[in-house]
Protein backbone atom coordinates (compact mmCIF):
# COMPACT_ATOMS: atom_id res chain seq x y z
CA UNK A 1 0.00 0.00 0.00
CA UNK A 2 1.05 3.53 -0.67
CA UNK A 3 -0.99 6.70 -0.44
CA UNK A 4 -4.04 4.68 0.69
CA UNK A 5 -3.92 2.57 -2.47
CA UNK A 6 -3.31 -1.18 -2.40
CA UNK A 7 -1.29 -2.87 -5.12
CA UNK A 8 -1.48 -6.61 -5.71
CA UNK A 9 1.98 -8.04 -6.33
CA UNK A 10 2.49 -11.33 -8.10
CA UNK A 11 3.85 -14.21 -6.01
CA UNK A 12 6.58 -14.78 -5.18
CA UNK A 13 7.39 -11.24 -4.08
CA UNK A 14 10.85 -11.08 -2.52
CA UNK A 15 12.85 -8.02 -1.49
CA UNK A 16 16.60 -8.11 -0.99
CA UNK A 17 18.22 -4.99 0.41
CA UNK A 18 21.76 -3.96 1.20
CA UNK A 19 22.88 -2.03 4.24
CA UNK A 20 26.12 -0.12 4.55
CA UNK A 21 28.17 -1.25 7.55
CA UNK A 22 28.74 2.38 8.54
CA UNK A 23 26.65 5.47 8.11
CA UNK A 24 27.33 7.29 4.88
CA UNK A 25 26.25 10.76 3.90
CA UNK A 26 22.66 10.64 2.71
CA UNK A 27 21.83 7.33 4.41
CA UNK A 28 19.77 7.00 7.56
CA UNK A 29 19.07 4.11 9.92
CA UNK A 30 15.69 2.46 9.43
CA UNK A 31 13.12 2.79 12.22
CA UNK A 32 12.32 -0.31 14.30
CA UNK A 33 8.97 -0.83 12.57
CA UNK A 34 10.68 -1.12 9.19
CA UNK A 35 13.54 -3.30 10.47
CA UNK A 36 10.95 -5.68 11.90
CA UNK A 37 9.67 -6.32 8.37
CA UNK A 38 12.96 -7.80 7.18
CA UNK A 39 13.09 -11.55 7.76
CA UNK A 40 16.79 -11.58 8.54
CA UNK A 41 20.07 -9.74 8.28
CA UNK A 42 23.03 -11.67 6.96
CA UNK A 43 26.55 -10.31 6.91
CA UNK A 44 28.44 -11.54 3.88
CA UNK A 45 31.75 -9.94 4.80
CA UNK A 46 34.67 -9.55 2.45
CA UNK A 47 35.74 -12.21 -0.06
CA UNK A 48 38.86 -14.29 0.52
CA UNK A 49 41.95 -12.89 -1.23
CA UNK A 50 41.98 -15.59 -3.92
CA UNK A 51 38.32 -15.03 -4.73
CA UNK A 52 38.78 -11.26 -4.81
CA UNK A 53 41.64 -11.78 -7.25
CA UNK A 54 39.29 -13.77 -9.50
CA UNK A 55 36.73 -10.98 -9.27
CA UNK A 56 39.29 -8.40 -10.34
CA UNK A 57 40.53 -10.53 -13.21
CA UNK A 58 37.06 -11.33 -14.52
CA UNK A 59 34.83 -8.37 -13.66
CA UNK A 60 34.68 -7.26 -17.32
CA UNK A 61 33.34 -10.68 -18.33
CA UNK A 62 30.47 -10.59 -15.85
CA UNK A 63 27.36 -9.59 -17.74
CA UNK A 64 24.09 -9.81 -15.80
CA UNK A 65 22.10 -10.18 -19.02
CA UNK A 66 23.73 -13.57 -19.74
CA UNK A 67 23.09 -15.05 -16.29
CA UNK A 68 20.81 -18.07 -16.35
CA UNK A 69 18.13 -18.56 -13.68
CA UNK A 70 18.66 -21.46 -11.29
CA UNK A 71 14.94 -21.71 -10.48
CA UNK A 72 11.77 -20.54 -12.16
CA UNK A 73 8.65 -19.07 -10.56
CA UNK A 74 6.98 -22.47 -10.18
CA UNK A 75 10.09 -23.94 -8.52
CA UNK A 76 10.14 -21.14 -5.95
CA UNK A 77 6.41 -21.40 -5.24
CA UNK A 78 6.76 -25.19 -4.87
CA UNK A 79 9.64 -24.78 -2.41
CA UNK A 80 7.68 -22.19 -0.43
CA UNK A 81 4.72 -24.57 -0.18
CA UNK A 82 6.92 -27.47 0.95
CA UNK A 83 8.56 -25.27 3.57
CA UNK A 84 5.21 -24.00 4.82
CA UNK A 85 3.97 -27.60 5.20
CA UNK A 86 6.92 -28.86 7.26
CA UNK A 87 6.06 -30.59 10.51
CA UNK A 88 6.49 -28.41 13.59
CA UNK A 89 6.31 -30.08 16.98
CA UNK A 90 4.49 -28.01 19.60
CA UNK A 91 7.64 -28.07 21.77
CA UNK A 92 9.45 -26.18 18.99
CA UNK A 93 6.72 -23.53 19.04
CA UNK A 94 7.14 -23.20 22.82
CA UNK A 95 10.93 -23.04 22.40
CA UNK A 96 10.59 -20.12 19.97
CA UNK A 97 8.18 -18.35 22.33
CA UNK A 98 10.58 -18.86 25.26
CA UNK A 99 13.45 -17.35 23.28
CA UNK A 100 11.31 -14.40 22.20
CA UNK A 101 10.11 -13.82 25.76
CA UNK A 102 13.69 -13.94 27.04
CA UNK A 103 14.52 -11.00 24.76
CA UNK A 104 11.58 -9.07 26.20
CA UNK A 105 12.62 -9.80 29.80
CA UNK A 106 16.37 -9.20 29.44
CA UNK A 107 17.85 -6.23 31.31
CA UNK A 108 20.22 -5.77 28.35
CA UNK A 109 17.41 -5.34 25.83
CA UNK A 110 15.19 -2.27 25.74
CA UNK A 111 12.99 -3.55 22.89
CA UNK A 112 12.69 -7.32 22.51
CA UNK A 113 11.60 -9.53 19.65
CA UNK A 114 8.08 -8.87 18.35
CA UNK A 115 5.48 -11.55 17.54
CA UNK A 116 6.40 -10.94 13.87
CA UNK A 117 10.01 -11.82 14.78
CA UNK A 118 8.79 -15.07 16.37
CA UNK A 119 6.90 -15.95 13.19
CA UNK A 120 9.98 -15.15 11.13
CA UNK A 121 12.17 -17.30 13.38
CA UNK A 122 9.79 -20.20 12.75
CA UNK A 123 9.85 -19.52 9.00
CA UNK A 124 13.66 -19.34 8.93
CA UNK A 125 13.97 -22.56 10.96
CA UNK A 126 11.59 -24.29 8.55
CA UNK A 127 13.66 -23.08 5.60
CA UNK A 128 16.86 -24.35 7.20
CA UNK A 129 15.28 -27.77 7.80
CA UNK A 130 14.11 -27.86 4.17
CA UNK A 131 17.60 -26.99 2.91
CA UNK A 132 18.92 -29.90 4.97
CA UNK A 133 16.40 -32.25 3.34
CA UNK A 134 14.26 -32.69 6.44
CA UNK A 135 10.49 -32.39 6.65
CA UNK A 136 10.62 -31.47 10.34
CA UNK A 137 12.36 -28.85 12.49
CA UNK A 138 14.87 -29.60 15.23
CA UNK A 139 15.93 -27.22 18.01
CA UNK A 140 19.29 -26.60 16.31
CA UNK A 141 17.43 -25.11 13.32
CA UNK A 142 15.90 -22.56 15.66
CA UNK A 143 19.16 -21.87 17.52
CA UNK A 144 21.08 -21.23 14.30
CA UNK A 145 18.48 -18.76 13.04
CA UNK A 146 18.07 -16.67 16.21
CA UNK A 147 20.89 -14.22 15.49
CA UNK A 148 20.12 -13.65 11.77
CA UNK A 149 16.41 -13.19 12.54
CA UNK A 150 16.53 -11.26 15.85
CA UNK A 151 19.79 -9.27 15.98
CA UNK A 152 18.66 -6.44 13.69
CA UNK A 153 15.30 -6.12 15.47
CA UNK A 154 16.21 -5.82 19.14
CA UNK A 155 17.22 -2.52 20.71
CA UNK A 156 19.86 -2.70 23.42
CA UNK A 157 19.46 -0.94 26.73
CA UNK A 158 21.68 2.12 27.30
CA UNK A 159 23.62 0.13 29.92
CA UNK A 160 24.32 -2.70 27.48
CA UNK A 161 25.56 -0.20 24.89
CA UNK A 162 27.83 1.46 27.48
CA UNK A 163 29.23 -1.99 28.27
CA UNK A 164 29.82 -2.42 24.51
CA UNK A 165 27.60 -5.46 24.30
CA UNK A 166 26.25 -6.42 20.90
CA UNK A 167 22.88 -7.88 19.95
CA UNK A 168 24.71 -10.99 18.74
CA UNK A 169 26.53 -11.51 22.08
CA UNK A 170 23.38 -10.97 24.10
CA UNK A 171 21.29 -13.32 21.95
CA UNK A 172 23.97 -16.00 22.04
CA UNK A 173 23.98 -15.89 25.85
CA UNK A 174 20.18 -15.75 26.11
CA UNK A 175 19.73 -18.84 23.93
CA UNK A 176 22.07 -20.78 26.23
CA UNK A 177 19.69 -20.13 29.14
CA UNK A 178 16.58 -21.51 27.43
CA UNK A 179 15.56 -25.13 27.98
CA UNK A 180 16.07 -27.05 24.72
CA UNK A 181 13.26 -29.50 23.97
CA UNK A 182 14.09 -33.08 23.10
CA UNK A 183 12.27 -33.93 19.89
N, C-alpha and C positions, 0 to 999 in steps of 0.2 A: 504494500500500500504506500502511496505517496499522495500528498495533497487530497486526502479523503477519497482517493480512487484506488480500487483494488485491481491488480493485474494478475491474471492466471499465467503461471509459468509452467512450461512443459517439464515433465519428469524425465530424467532426474535433473534436479536443479542443484548445482554444487558451486560453492564459492570458495576459492583459495585466495588468501591475502598474504602479503608480506608485511613484515614489521621491521623497521630499522632497529638495530640493537641499542642505539643511542639516539637522543633527540637531535633532529636536524632542523635547520631553519625552515619554517613553513609546515612542519609536522607537529601534531598534537596528540597526546595520549587519548585513547578512547575512554569514554565513561564506562562505569561498571555495567550498566544495562546493555551496552553494545558488546562488551567483552564476553558477557554471559551468553551471547548468541553464537559464539564460535565454539565448535565442538571441542577443539583442542589446539594447543600451541606446541609446535615441534621445532626444536632448534636443530638446524642442519649443520651449522658450523662451517669451518673452512675445509676445502678438499685437501687430501694428502698431497705432498709435493709432486709425486709422480703423476697423479691424476691432473693436478693443475698444469703440469708441463704438457700433458696431452691436450688439455683445453687450449692452451696458448698455441700449440702447433696446429690445431685443427679448427680453430674458431671460425675461419673463413669458409670452411666446408659445411658448417652447420646451417642448414636452411630449413626453418620450420615448415615451409610449404611442402617439403618432401617427406616429412615424418609420417609414419604409418600408425594408425590407431592400434592399440593392443586389445581393445574391447569396444564393442558397439553398444548402442543404447539398450538393446534387449539383454545383452550380457550383464550390464550394470544393474538393470532392473531385476533380473533374475538373481543376481548376487544379493541385492538389497532384500529381496523377499526371503531368500534362504537365511540370511542373517537375522531378519526379524522373527523368523519362525524357530530359532534355536531354543532348545530347552533351557529354562532357567529355574533352578531349584529355589524354593522359597528362602532357604538359608542364605543364598547369594543375595537376594533382595534385602534381607535384614542386614547382611554384612555391608552392603552399599549404604544403607540408611545409617548404620552405626558410624561409618567413616564420615559421612556427611555431617552427622550430628556432632562428631568430635571436632570438626572445623568450626562449628557454631559455638561450641563450648570452650574452645581454647583461649587462654589468656593472651596468646601471641597473635590471635587473629581477630581483627575488628569486624570484618564482614566475611562470614563463612560461605560455604557452598550452598547454592540455591537448589530448590527442587529440580529446576532445569538442569543443573550440573549433575544431580543424581541420575536423572534420565540419561544424560549424555555419557556418564560413566558406565551405565548399563549397556548403552549402544556400543561404546568403544570396546568393552569387554566381550560383547557378542562378536564384534568384527574380528577381534584378536583370535577368539576361538575358531571362527570360520577360517581365518588365514592359516590356522594350524590344523585344518581338516578335522575339526571336532564339531559335533552338533550339540554340544553342551558347554557351559561355562564352568571353569574351576576358579577357586579363590585367587590363584596367581594371575589370572587374566585381569581381575579387578585390580589387584595390587599394582601390576605393571602399568595400568592406565591412569592411576590416581594423579600422578604428577602432570602428565600431558593434558588431562582434562580439568584439573582443579587449579593448578598453579597460577594461571593467568586470571582467574576469577576471584581469588581470595584477596582481601586487603589486610595487610599486617597492622598490628597495633603499633602506636608510636614507640612503645618500649621495645618491641621486637626489632623495629627499624634501627633504633639507637644501638641495640646490641648486634646490629649487622646480620640479623638472621634473614634467611631467604624463604620464600614460599616453598621451594623445593625441600630445604632442610626441615622445615616445620612439618610438612606433609609426610616426609619420610619417617620422622619420629612418631607422628600421630598414628600412622598405619601400624607401626610396631606394637602399639598399645591396644589395638582392637583384636578381640577374639576372632580367630580364623576358623570358619566352619569346616567340618570334615564332610566332604561330599563323596 
